[in-house]
């Protein structure tokens, strides 16, 4: 059974996010900046944290609040990922989704695409 995903880009990284977890896309400039909680770079009304996709994948480059926010449900509750761009949804074959390798360590992502 195929899954639907959205490809997000930030810096030199690209991540596919399962569409089942996505609640919407918004402008990043709608968030209030947060400067001392990397990878959190902002906060939306209602206390929803805005995380830099760069920070989530382990990059230590500072991120600003330009681009887009991908509003997602996570194991920690609702959050927004700050990305440079997000694609239109696309189909992903079910057998293309693999568990995260253990060497990656603690992550908010459930798997990777082959």
Secondary structure, 3 states (H helix, E strand, C coil): CCEEEEEEEECCEEEEEEHHHEEEEEEHHHCEEEEEECCEEEEECCCEEEEEHHHHCCCCCCCCCCCEEEEEEECCEEEEEEECEECCCEEECHHHEEECCHHHCCCCCCEEEC
